[in-house]
Amino acid sequence: MPQDVHLDIPFPTKTNPHVETAQARNEEWLISTGLLSSRRNLDRYRTWRIAWLAAGFLPHEREEDLTFGLAVQSFFFFFDDLFDGSLGEDPVATYEICHQMAALTRHGSGGSGITPSFPLARMWCTLWRRAQAGMSPAWRGRAIRHWEEYFLTYVSEAVNRKSNTSLRMDAYLKLRRDGIGSQVVLDISERCGHYEAPPEIHQSMCMLEARDITAEVVTLTNDLHSLEKDLANGEPNNAVQLLRQEHGCSQEEAIGRLQEMVSLRTARFQQLVAEADRLCDTFGFSLEQRVNTHRFLDANRACMRGNYDWSRTSDRYSRVGVLHVTRSPRIEDVIAQTAE
């Protein structure tokens, strides 16, 4: 199983101690919103162990903030599963959904005349309003851009599936840097931690590269561990498969190349930490600004390591998950209803 393959992600494993309480609150919320409508689907959701993913991303946050971060994680998985099956091969229908989500990101619902048309969109609007509370205009600007890029990536992916386009690895990673969701996860980490790294740091090439590395490591990890699930879903654009095609090699050799790609990226991330320290000196940052810079670097480490630890143990990618996918690509058909 690809879940057993080691990757060089040399950051400590950390888990929030409030994980089980957050899980219980998360399940109650999903049931109350109608996004989990049966015991069978609740049981399937539990096999994913998403609470432990959020607990790895947010290892030090309070119970309330972990519960909110977990709610955002739940959205990602439900939204991603919308496009498993025929919808993900229909660029027009995908555009209608994702363009609406991008518009809601920038303009919100209500007074702007934009009304979310399906249950999952309404759920997201509530989360988005909560996410922005207390955050700076600079943070909101970054988060808006990252959410928009995340949503619209699904359109590009639908076009690729419809046209049977097989991407080269460099183009694929460029697409997935926006579509894997880690850019938003990092923004949410600041929100849940009630801090912000200085704007100068966020706009530096050093931090932009660090964020891209995080997104690529998460992508490569996800593609390795979800390989069997993607094959069951008929998803051609998986990093292991693309490496096989690009280099004319076996699956085992492609996995070895993927391992090397991860190792090179985590080593480069370590170099960027020293560059961030140099920038703090250059800008003459206060102690608080330096602390917040390193908290954000820690959020990147937690994102890479937390995703790795979780995806090695989640049944979303095990034979259990593959069996669920062959029965139904989505956990809940109700969430795919884009109009009432």
Secondary structure per residue as TSV (DSSP state, phi and psi in degrees):
chain	resnum	aa	ss	phi	psi
A	1	M	-	360.0	134.2
A	2	P	G	-58.3	-21.5
A	3	Q	G	-64.3	-19.5
A	4	D	G	-87.3	-6.6
A	5	V	-	-76.6	132.7
A	6	H	-	-79.3	139.8
A	7	L	-	-124.3	145.2
A	8	D	-	-84.7	87.9
A	9	I	-	-123.5	86.2
A	10	P	-	-83.7	50.3
A	11	F	S	-119.6	150.3
A	12	P	-	-68.4	144.3
A	13	T	-	-76.6	128.2
A	14	K	-	-135.5	143.9
A	15	T	-	-137.8	131.2
A	16	N	-	-66.1	130.9
A	17	P	T	-69.5	-12.4
A	18	H	T	-90.6	14.1
A	19	V	H	-60.3	-42.3
A	20	E	H	-71.2	-37.4
A	21	T	H	-64.7	-43.4
A	22	A	H	-62.2	-38.6
A	23	Q	H	-61.0	-46.3
A	24	A	H	-62.3	-42.7
A	25	R	H	-66.8	-36.2
A	26	N	H	-65.2	-43.9
A	27	E	H	-64.6	-42.3
A	28	E	H	-59.2	-42.4
A	29	W	H	-65.4	-45.6
A	30	L	H	-64.4	-36.7
A	31	I	H	-67.8	-41.5
A	32	S	H	-66.6	-29.7
A	33	T	T	-85.0	-7.1
A	34	G	T	84.9	6.6
A	35	L	S	-83.6	-13.9
A	36	L	S	-125.4	110.8
A	37	S	-	-111.9	3.7
A	38	S	S	-151.7	159.0
A	39	R	H	-62.8	-37.6
A	40	R	H	-60.2	-43.9
A	41	N	H	-72.9	-33.2
A	42	L	H	-62.6	-43.5
A	43	D	H	-62.6	-40.9
A	44	R	H	-64.9	-42.7
A	45	Y	H	-59.6	-41.4
A	46	R	H	-62.5	-31.7
A	47	T	H	-64.7	-21.2
A	48	W	H	-72.7	-28.0
A	49	R	-	58.0	42.8
A	50	I	H	-64.4	-29.5
A	51	A	H	-58.4	-35.7
A	52	W	H	-74.4	-26.6
A	53	L	H	-65.7	-50.2
A	54	A	H	-61.6	-37.3
A	55	A	H	-67.3	-27.5
A	56	G	H	-77.0	-35.5
A	57	F	H	-70.6	-34.5
A	58	L	S	-125.3	66.4
A	59	P	T	-72.5	-20.0
A	60	H	T	-114.3	-0.1
A	61	E	S	-78.4	159.3
A	62	R	-	-67.2	163.1
A	63	E	H	-56.3	-44.6
A	64	E	H	-61.5	-41.7
A	65	D	H	-73.3	-36.6
A	66	L	H	-62.6	-41.2
A	67	T	H	-62.5	-39.8
A	68	F	H	-66.4	-45.1
A	69	G	H	-60.3	-36.8
A	70	L	H	-65.8	-37.5
A	71	A	H	-61.0	-41.0
A	72	V	H	-64.8	-41.6
A	73	Q	H	-60.5	-40.7
A	74	S	H	-58.7	-43.4
A	75	F	H	-57.0	-47.1
A	76	F	H	-53.7	-45.8
A	77	F	H	-70.6	-41.8
A	78	F	H	-65.0	-42.3
A	79	F	H	-66.9	-43.5
A	80	D	H	-60.1	-39.1
A	81	D	H	-71.5	-16.0
A	82	L	H	-54.6	-34.7
A	83	F	T	-98.8	7.5
A	84	D	S	-78.9	132.4
A	85	G	S	98.7	-157.2
A	86	S	G	-65.5	-33.1
A	87	L	G	-60.2	-38.9
A	88	G	G	-69.8	-6.7
A	89	E	G	-110.0	12.0
A	90	D	-	-119.2	93.2
A	91	P	H	-59.5	-34.6
A	92	V	H	-67.6	-49.5
A	93	A	H	-65.3	-38.5
A	94	T	H	-64.2	-40.9
A	95	Y	H	-61.5	-42.0
A	96	E	H	-58.7	-43.4
A	97	I	H	-69.3	-49.6
A	98	C	H	-74.9	-31.7
A	99	H	H	-65.5	-39.4
A	100	Q	H	-61.3	-45.2
A	101	M	H	-63.7	-40.9
A	102	A	H	-63.8	-39.6
A	103	A	H	-66.7	-39.5
A	104	L	H	-64.7	-33.7
A	105	T	H	-60.7	-45.7
A	106	R	H	-82.3	-37.0
A	107	H	H	-111.7	-15.8
A	108	G	-	74.6	-179.2
A	109	S	S	-108.4	162.9
A	110	G	S	100.8	-106.8
A	111	G	T	-62.3	-25.6
A	112	S	T	-74.7	-9.8
A	113	G	S	87.3	-0.2
A	114	I	-	-95.9	121.7
A	115	T	-	-117.7	124.4
A	116	P	-	-61.4	132.3
A	117	S	-	-101.1	-1.9
A	118	F	S	-146.6	158.8
A	119	P	H	-54.8	-41.1
A	120	L	H	-66.3	-33.9
A	121	A	H	-67.0	-39.5
A	122	R	H	-65.8	-39.9
A	123	M	H	-58.7	-45.6
A	124	W	H	-64.6	-39.6
A	125	C	H	-58.5	-39.8
A	126	T	H	-63.6	-44.5
A	127	L	H	-64.4	-40.4
A	128	W	H	-65.8	-40.3
A	129	R	H	-62.6	-42.3
A	130	R	H	-67.3	-37.5
A	131	A	H	-62.1	-36.6
A	132	Q	H	-78.3	-17.5
A	133	A	T	-60.5	122.5
A	134	G	T	82.1	-0.5
A	135	M	-	-94.7	155.7
A	136	S	-	-76.1	161.7
A	137	P	H	-57.5	-35.2
A	138	A	H	-64.3	-43.1
A	139	W	H	-63.1	-45.2
A	140	R	H	-61.4	-39.0
A	141	G	H	-62.6	-44.4
A	142	R	H	-63.8	-46.0
A	143	A	H	-64.9	-40.2
A	144	I	H	-58.0	-48.1
A	145	R	H	-61.1	-42.9
A	146	H	H	-69.1	-39.6
A	147	W	H	-63.9	-45.7
A	148	E	H	-58.4	-46.0
A	149	E	H	-63.4	-38.9
A	150	Y	H	-61.0	-50.5
A	151	F	H	-63.3	-44.9
A	152	L	H	-74.2	-18.1
A	153	T	H	-59.3	-33.2
A	154	Y	H	-62.1	-30.0
A	155	V	H	-67.5	-45.8
A	156	S	H	-59.3	-40.7
A	157	E	H	-66.5	-37.9
A	158	A	H	-65.6	-39.6
A	159	V	H	-61.3	-43.5
A	160	N	H	-63.2	-40.8
A	161	R	H	-67.1	-44.2
A	162	K	H	-62.2	-39.7
A	163	S	T	-90.0	1.4
A	164	N	T	56.8	39.9
A	165	T	-	-83.9	127.0
A	166	S	-	-104.1	118.4
A	167	L	-	-84.2	153.0
A	168	R	-	-78.7	158.9
A	169	M	H	-60.8	-38.9
A	170	D	H	-65.3	-41.5
A	171	A	H	-68.1	-39.1
A	172	Y	H	-62.8	-46.5
A	173	L	H	-65.3	-35.7
A	174	K	H	-61.1	-42.9
A	175	L	H	-65.7	-44.2
A	176	R	H	-74.8	-19.8
A	177	R	H	-58.1	-33.2
A	178	D	H	-88.9	-36.0
A	179	G	H	-86.6	-16.0
A	180	I	T	-74.4	-20.6
A	181	G	S	95.9	-6.2
A	182	S	H	-69.1	-27.7
A	183	Q	H	-61.5	-42.2
A	184	V	H	-68.3	-41.1
A	185	V	H	-57.1	-40.9
A	186	L	H	-66.6	-39.2
A	187	D	H	-61.6	-44.9
A	188	I	H	-65.3	-30.5
A	189	S	H	-62.1	-39.4
A	190	E	H	-64.7	-44.2
A	191	R	H	-60.7	-44.8
A	192	C	H	-72.6	-27.3
A	193	G	H	-87.9	-6.3
A	194	H	T	57.3	49.6
A	195	Y	-	-151.4	167.4
A	196	E	-	-143.3	133.1
A	197	A	-	-67.2	149.8
A	198	P	-	-58.1	145.2
A	199	P	H	-55.9	-35.8
A	200	E	H	-61.4	-36.3
A	201	I	H	-70.7	-42.7
A	202	H	H	-62.0	-32.9
A	203	Q	T	-91.5	-0.7
A	204	S	S	-74.8	149.5
A	205	M	H	-61.5	-30.7
A	206	C	H	-59.8	-51.6
A	207	M	H	-73.8	-34.2
A	208	L	H	-61.6	-40.2
A	209	E	H	-68.0	-40.2
A	210	A	H	-60.0	-42.7
A	211	R	H	-64.6	-40.1
A	212	D	H	-64.6	-39.7
A	213	I	H	-61.3	-45.4
A	214	T	H	-57.1	-46.4
A	215	A	H	-62.5	-40.1
A	216	E	H	-72.0	-38.3
A	217	V	H	-64.7	-41.9
A	218	V	H	-63.4	-41.9
A	219	T	H	-61.2	-49.2
A	220	L	H	-64.7	-41.2
A	221	T	H	-61.8	-47.7
A	222	N	H	-61.1	-43.3
A	223	D	H	-68.0	-36.8
A	224	L	H	-63.1	-50.5
A	225	H	H	-75.7	-23.1
A	226	S	T	-98.4	11.9
A	227	L	H	-54.7	-49.6
A	228	E	H	-67.1	-36.6
A	229	K	H	-64.4	-43.6
A	230	D	H	-63.8	-39.9
A	231	L	H	-63.6	-39.7
A	232	A	H	-65.9	-31.0
A	233	N	H	-84.7	-8.2
A	234	G	T	74.7	26.4
A	235	E	-	-88.2	112.0
A	236	P	-	-79.8	-27.9
A	237	N	-	-90.9	82.3
A	238	N	-	-125.8	138.5
A	239	A	H	-56.3	-38.6
A	240	V	H	-63.8	-45.7
A	241	Q	H	-65.7	-39.8
A	242	L	H	-67.3	-37.6
A	243	L	H	-65.6	-37.6
A	244	R	H	-60.6	-46.1
A	245	Q	H	-67.7	-43.0
A	246	E	H	-67.6	-34.9
A	247	H	H	-109.3	0.7
A	248	G	T	57.3	44.5
A	249	C	-	-121.3	174.8
A	250	S	-	-77.0	168.6
A	251	Q	H	-62.4	-40.8
A	252	E	H	-61.5	-43.0
A	253	E	H	-67.5	-37.0
A	254	A	H	-64.1	-39.5
A	255	I	H	-64.1	-39.0
A	256	G	H	-61.6	-41.1
A	257	R	H	-63.6	-40.5
A	258	L	H	-63.3	-41.6
A	259	Q	H	-59.0	-42.0
A	260	E	H	-65.4	-38.9
A	261	M	H	-61.8	-41.4
A	262	V	H	-64.9	-44.9
A	263	S	H	-60.9	-43.2
A	264	L	H	-63.2	-37.3
A	265	R	H	-73.2	-40.9
A	266	T	H	-68.8	-33.6
A	267	A	H	-65.4	-41.6
A	268	R	H	-65.0	-37.7
A	269	F	H	-58.8	-41.3
A	270	Q	H	-61.4	-37.3
A	271	Q	H	-65.5	-36.8
A	272	L	H	-68.9	-25.2
A	273	V	H	-61.2	-43.6
A	274	A	H	-64.1	-37.0
A	275	E	H	-65.2	-37.0
A	276	A	H	-64.1	-39.1
A	277	D	H	-61.5	-41.8
A	278	R	H	-62.3	-40.2
A	279	L	H	-65.3	-38.4
A	280	C	H	-59.5	-40.2
A	281	D	H	-66.2	-43.5
A	282	T	H	-60.5	-41.8
A	283	F	H	-82.2	-7.4
A	284	G	T	63.1	41.2
A	285	F	-	-66.1	151.0
A	286	S	-	-72.6	170.2
A	287	L	H	-59.8	-42.4
A	288	E	H	-62.0	-42.1
A	289	Q	H	-65.2	-37.9
A	290	R	H	-66.7	-43.4
A	291	V	H	-60.0	-44.2
A	292	N	H	-67.5	-33.7
A	293	T	H	-61.0	-45.0
A	294	H	H	-74.3	-28.5
A	295	R	H	-63.5	-37.7
A	296	F	H	-71.8	-37.4
A	297	L	H	-61.5	-39.5
A	298	D	H	-62.3	-36.1
A	299	A	H	-62.6	-37.4
A	300	N	H	-64.7	-44.4
A	301	R	H	-60.5	-45.1
A	302	A	H	-63.5	-34.9
A	303	C	H	-65.8	-45.4
A	304	M	H	-67.3	-49.9
A	305	R	H	-71.4	-41.9
A	306	G	H	-62.3	-40.5
A	307	N	H	-64.9	-41.2
A	308	Y	H	-62.9	-49.8
A	309	D	H	-61.9	-42.8
A	310	W	H	-66.7	-46.5
A	311	S	H	-70.4	-16.9
A	312	R	T	-76.1	-18.3
A	313	T	T	-119.3	-13.7
A	314	S	-	-73.3	135.3
A	315	D	T	-76.7	-0.9
A	316	R	T	-61.0	-29.4
A	317	Y	S	-113.1	2.3
A	318	S	S	-87.5	-175.2
A	319	R	H	-63.1	-28.4
A	320	V	H	-60.7	-47.1
A	321	G	H	-65.2	-39.5
A	322	V	H	-61.9	-40.3
A	323	L	H	-62.9	-42.7
A	324	H	H	-60.3	-43.0
A	325	V	H	-63.6	-40.7
A	326	T	H	-66.1	-25.8
A	327	R	H	-81.5	-43.4
A	328	S	-	-159.8	124.6
A	329	P	S	-66.1	-25.3
A	330	R	S	-110.3	145.5
A	331	I	S	-71.9	-31.0
A	332	E	-	-141.8	114.5
A	333	D	G	-65.5	-25.8
A	334	V	G	-61.5	-29.8
A	335	I	G	-73.8	-15.1
A	336	A	G	-85.4	-4.8
A	337	Q	-	-76.7	110.1
A	338	T	-	-90.5	-0.2
A	339	A	-	-151.9	148.1
A	340	E	-	-102.4	360.0
